[in-house]
Amino acid sequence: MCVAAATSAFAQGQVLNDQLNLGEIFTEQSLNVVTVQEGVAASTSATGNSVGIAGSRVDVDATSNQVNQGSVYGRTVVNASGSLGDSSVVATQAAGNFGNAGAEEATYRGFMVQTNSGAVTARGQIEGETAQAGDIVMDTQASGNSQGLWLQNGSAGARISQANSGDVMADGGAIVQYVSGTSSLAGTAAGNHIDIDGANQSAARVITDQGNTASLVQASKFAAYGNAYLTDTSTTAAGNNLNATNVGPLLDVANHQYNTAYVRSQAETTSYQFGAAGSSAYGVGNAAVVSNTGAALVLDNVQTNDGGGVEVIASAEGHDGYDIGARASAAGNSVGGYVCGTCGGSMTTNNTQTNNADVSSRATTTVTGSARSVTSTARAVGNDAAFYVRSN
């Protein structure tokens, strides 16, 4: 059964948005290719609820409530037997709830609530065992809840609350016989994700609450090449993720994150012959990066990671080539704060991190013939914090 996603578009003034999706959201795209010259472009997206609220030179007061209970599935498959052409892009996105809000030369005041209990899956795959390709870019993203807030010479006072209990997975990869250019495969999965972006002398005070109680959050990508020039396979998995940046007088963030899901990030690549082949995997229970290029940064951060644990696996294998390596990094909780001291900036932080779960990372690099350089790095940490004030 397929049910169309509820969507609300541009709004200004006073906005009340209430969305409930109970049905399954399913999108699938298959491309069967023999030979193309310029390349293949495939984009697939599936979303339970989506809303956009913005004001340009008009102040906005908004209340948004999004609830998704149905499973969301997006899949893109490219089957190639001859040539994929000069440059190919394969993008797949799936989200239980998606919201985007902002203000240009105006003030945004908002309360945004997102609740997802449905499973969210995004899969992107290239099947080309006998195929050739120039450049390949594959981006696969899955999130239970995703909320954006942007400002352009604006100001905001907002509270964003997210609760996810549905499993989230971004999966797939590629099998290609020969890549003459660059092949970049990326998978990103997050139970809850918030992105705040202020530019051109903006200011914001934001309270964020993220709770992820799903069983699983997983990002996984697997790549296999016969002969490839430059390849990179990367995955990022997070129970909760906050990314907030601003250019202006003030960024004030009170961030609260709680994760109990098992978080798995796995990136694997093999290439019989290679120029440079690399795989990198990053997994974290709770992550927050907050930065301001301006006068002041205020950060109150509380993170708790419990339950299923974090496991990160990265591997790279080849027979003959030049440079090959694998990198794996895992953390229970991670926070970073940055302010520009040359702007007369100041930083005030209060950080509390608690990790009660196992955290592991494993990196493996294998060469069965010969190579110029071989690298392998693995890092695991329970709680990770970095605060940086830059001067001249």
C-alpha positions in Angstrom: 0.0 0.0 0.0 1.3 3.4 -0.9 0.0 6.6 0.7 1.1 10.1 -0.5 3.1 12.1 2.0 1.5 15.1 3.6 3.2 18.3 2.5 2.8 22.0 3.6 4.7 24.6 1.6 5.7 28.2 2.1 4.0 30.2 4.9 4.4 33.5 6.6 2.9 35.4 9.5 1.3 33.0 11.9 1.6 29.3 11.1 0.1 26.2 12.7 1.1 22.9 11.0 -0.3 19.6 12.2 0.6 16.4 10.2 -0.1 12.7 10.8 1.0 9.9 8.5 -0.2 6.4 9.2 0.5 4.7 5.8 3.5 3.1 4.2 5.6 5.4 2.0 7.4 3.5 -0.7 9.6 4.8 -3.6 11.6 2.6 -5.9 13.6 3.5 -9.0 15.5 1.1 -11.3 17.6 2.1 -14.2 18.8 -0.5 -16.7 21.8 0.8 -18.7 23.8 -0.7 -21.5 25.9 2.2 -22.7 25.6 6.0 -22.1 28.1 8.7 -22.9 27.5 11.6 -20.4 26.4 9.6 -17.4 23.5 8.5 -15.3 21.5 10.7 -12.9 19.1 9.1 -10.5 17.3 10.7 -7.5 14.9 8.9 -5.2 13.2 10.3 -2.1 10.6 9.1 0.4 9.2 11.1 3.3 6.3 10.5 5.7 5.7 14.2 6.5 7.3 17.3 5.0 6.9 21.0 5.8 8.6 24.3 4.8 8.0 27.5 6.7 9.8 30.7 5.8 9.5 34.5 6.1 11.3 37.1 3.9 11.2 40.5 5.6 8.1 39.2 7.5 8.3 37.9 11.0 7.0 34.4 11.5 5.4 32.7 14.5 5.1 29.0 13.9 4.0 25.8 15.7 4.6 22.6 13.8 3.8 19.1 14.9 4.7 16.1 12.7 3.9 12.5 13.5 4.9 9.5 11.3 3.9 6.0 12.2 4.2 4.3 8.8 7.4 2.7 7.4 9.3 4.8 4.9 11.4 3.1 2.2 13.4 4.6 -0.7 15.5 2.5 -3.1 17.6 3.3 -6.2 19.2 0.5 -8.3 21.3 1.1 -11.4 22.0 -2.1 -13.5 24.8 -1.5 -16.0 26.3 -3.9 -18.4 28.4 -1.6 -20.7 29.3 2.0 -19.9 28.0 4.4 -17.2 29.5 7.3 -19.1 31.7 10.2 -17.9 29.9 11.1 -14.7 27.1 9.5 -12.8 25.2 10.6 -9.7 22.9 8.3 -7.6 21.0 9.9 -4.7 18.6 8.2 -2.3 16.9 9.8 0.7 14.3 8.6 3.2 12.9 10.4 6.3 10.1 9.8 8.7 9.6 13.6 9.3 11.3 16.5 7.5 11.0 20.1 8.3 12.7 23.3 7.1 12.2 26.7 8.6 13.9 30.1 8.2 13.9 33.8 8.0 15.5 36.4 5.8 15.9 39.9 7.2 13.2 38.9 9.7 12.6 37.1 13.0 11.5 33.5 13.3 9.8 32.3 16.5 8.9 28.6 16.5 8.1 25.4 18.3 8.8 22.3 16.1 7.9 18.8 17.3 8.7 15.6 15.3 7.8 12.1 16.3 8.6 9.0 14.3 7.9 5.4 15.1 8.1 3.9 11.6 11.1 2.1 10.2 13.1 4.3 7.7 15.3 2.7 5.0 17.3 4.2 2.1 19.1 1.9 -0.3 21.4 2.9 -3.2 23.1 0.3 -5.4 25.0 0.1 -8.6 25.2 -3.4 -10.2 27.9 -3.3 -12.9 30.0 -6.4 -12.8 31.0 -5.9 -16.5 30.5 -2.1 -16.6 32.9 0.8 -17.0 32.5 4.3 -15.5 34.2 7.6 -15.4 33.2 9.4 -12.2 30.6 8.0 -9.7 28.9 9.9 -6.8 26.5 7.9 -4.6 24.8 9.6 -1.6 22.4 7.5 0.5 20.7 9.2 3.5 18.1 8.0 6.1 16.7 9.7 9.2 13.9 9.2 11.5 13.4 13.0 12.1 15.2 15.8 10.3 14.7 19.5 11.0 16.5 22.5 9.5 16.6 26.1 10.6 18.3 28.8 8.4 18.8 32.5 8.9 19.9 35.1 6.4 20.5 38.4 8.3 17.8 37.2 10.6 17.1 36.2 14.2 15.4 33.1 15.8 14.1 32.0 19.0 13.1 28.3 18.6 12.6 25.0 20.4 13.0 21.8 18.5 11.9 18.5 19.9 12.5 15.1 18.2 11.6 11.6 19.3 12.5 8.6 17.2 11.7 4.9 18.0 11.8 3.5 14.4 14.9 1.7 13.1 16.9 3.7 10.6 19.1 2.3 7.9 21.2 3.7 5.0 22.5 0.7 3.0 23.9 -0.3 -0.4 27.1 0.1 -2.5 28.5 -0.6 -5.9 30.0 -3.3 -8.0 31.9 -2.0 -11.1 34.5 -3.6 -13.2 36.5 -0.5 -14.2 36.5 3.1 -12.9 38.8 5.5 -14.8 38.0 8.5 -12.6 36.8 8.9 -9.0 34.2 6.8 -7.2 32.7 8.2 -4.0 30.1 6.3 -2.1 28.6 7.7 1.1 26.0 6.5 3.5 24.5 8.5 6.4 22.0 7.4 9.0 20.6 9.3 12.0 17.7 8.7 14.4 17.3 12.4 14.8 19.1 15.2 12.9 19.0 19.0 13.4 20.8 21.5 11.1 21.0 25.2 12.1 22.7 27.6 9.7 22.9 31.4 10.3 24.6 33.8 7.9 25.2 37.5 7.3 25.0 38.7 10.9 22.3 36.5 12.2 21.5 35.6 15.9 19.7 32.6 17.4 18.6 31.2 20.8 17.6 27.6 20.4 16.6 24.7 22.7 17.0 21.3 21.2 15.7 18.0 22.6 16.5 14.7 20.9 15.5 11.2 22.1 16.3 8.1 20.1 15.0 4.9 21.5 15.1 2.8 18.3 16.7 -0.7 18.3 19.0 0.1 15.4 20.6 3.0 13.5 22.9 1.7 10.7 24.9 3.1 7.8 26.6 0.6 5.6 28.3 0.7 2.2 30.1 -2.1 0.3 32.1 -1.5 -2.8 33.8 -3.9 -5.1 36.0 -2.9 -8.1 38.1 -4.8 -10.6 40.3 -1.8 -11.6 39.8 1.7 -10.1 41.7 4.9 -10.2 40.5 6.8 -7.0 37.8 5.3 -4.7 36.4 6.4 -1.4 33.7 4.5 0.6 32.4 6.3 3.8 29.6 5.8 6.3 28.3 7.9 9.2 25.8 6.7 11.8 24.4 8.7 14.7 21.7 8.1 17.2 21.2 11.9 17.6 23.0 14.6 15.6 23.1 18.4 15.9 25.0 20.7 13.7 24.7 24.5 14.4 26.8 27.2 12.7 26.3 31.0 12.7 27.9 34.2 11.5 26.8 37.0 13.7 26.6 38.4 17.2 25.1 35.4 19.1 24.5 31.7 19.0 23.0 30.4 22.2 22.2 26.6 22.2 20.8 24.4 24.9 21.3 20.9 23.6 19.9 17.7 25.2 20.4 14.3 23.6 19.5 10.8 24.8 20.3 7.6 22.8 19.6 3.9 23.6 19.9 2.4 20.0 22.6 0.1 18.7 24.6 2.3 16.3 26.5 0.6 13.5 28.7 2.2 10.9 30.3 -0.1 8.3 32.3 0.8 5.2 34.1 -1.8 3.1 35.9 -1.6 -0.2 37.8 -4.1 -2.4 39.7 -3.3 -5.6 41.9 -5.8 -7.4 43.9 -3.0 -9.0 43.8 0.5 -7.5 45.4 4.0 -7.7 44.1 5.1 -4.3 41.5 3.2 -2.4 40.1 4.2 1.0 37.3 3.4 3.4 36.2 5.4 6.4 33.5 4.8 9.0 32.2 6.9 11.9 29.6 6.0 14.5 28.4 7.9 17.6 25.5 7.7 20.0 25.1 11.5 20.4 26.9 14.2 18.4 26.8 18.0 18.5 29.0 20.6 16.8 28.2 24.3 17.6 30.2 27.2 16.2 29.8 30.9 15.8 31.9 33.4 13.8 30.9 36.4 15.9 30.8 37.9 19.3 29.4 35.2 21.5 28.8 31.4 21.8 26.8 30.0 24.6 26.4 26.2 24.8 24.7 24.1 27.4 25.2 20.5 26.4 23.8 17.3 28.0 24.4 13.9 26.3 23.5 10.4 27.5 24.3 7.3 25.5 22.9 4.0 26.9 21.7 0.6 25.8 22.8 -1.0 22.5 26.3 0.4 22.1 28.3 1.8 19.1 30.2 -0.5 16.6 32.3 0.9 13.7 33.9 -1.3 11.0 36.1 -0.1 8.2 38.0 -2.3 5.8 40.0 -1.8 2.5 41.5 -4.7 0.4 43.4 -4.7 -2.8 45.9 -6.7 -4.8 48.1 -4.4 -6.7 48.2 -0.6 -6.6 49.5 2.6 -5.0 47.8 3.8 -1.8 45.2 2.0 0.3 43.8 2.6 3.8 41.0 2.2 6.3 39.8 4.5 9.1 37.3 3.7 11.9 36.2 6.1 14.6 33.6 5.5 17.3 32.3 7.5 20.2 29.5 7.3 22.8 29.1 11.1 23.0 30.8 13.8 21.1 30.6 17.6 21.3 32.6 20.4 19.7 32.3 24.2 20.3 34.1 26.9 18.3 34.1 30.7 18.4 36.1 33.2 16.5 38.4 35.1 18.9 39.4 37.7 16.3 35.8 38.8 16.1 36.0 39.7 19.8 34.3 36.4 20.5 33.6 34.8 23.9 32.6 31.2 24.7 30.5 30.0 27.7 30.0 26.3 28.0 28.4 23.8 30.4 29.0 20.2 29.3 27.7 17.0 30.8 28.3 13.7 29.0 27.4 10.2 30.3 28.2 7.0 28.4 26.9 3.6 29.7 27.3 1.5 26.5 30.1 -0.4 24.8 32.0 1.5 22.1 34.2 -0.3 19.6 36.0 0.4 16.3 37.9 -1.9 14.0 39.9 -1.0 10.9 41.5 -3.5 8.5 43.7 -2.9 5.5 44.8 -5.8 3.4 47.1 -6.0 0.4 47.5 -9.4 -1.3 50.1 -8.2 -3.8 52.0 -4.9 -3.7 51.3 -1.3 -2.8 53.1 2.0 -2.4 51.6 2.8 1.0 49.2 1.1 3.5 47.5 2.9 6.3 45.0 1.8 9.0 43.7 3.8 12.0 41.1 3.0 14.6 39.8 5.1 17.5 37.1 4.6 20.2 36.2 6.9 23.0 33.4 7.0 25.5 33.0 10.7 25.8 34.7 13.2 23.5 34.7 17.0 23.9 36.6 19.8 22.2 36.2 23.6 22.8 38.2 26.0 20.7 38.5 29.8 20.7 40.6 31.0 17.8 42.7 34.2 17.8 45.1 35.7 15.3 
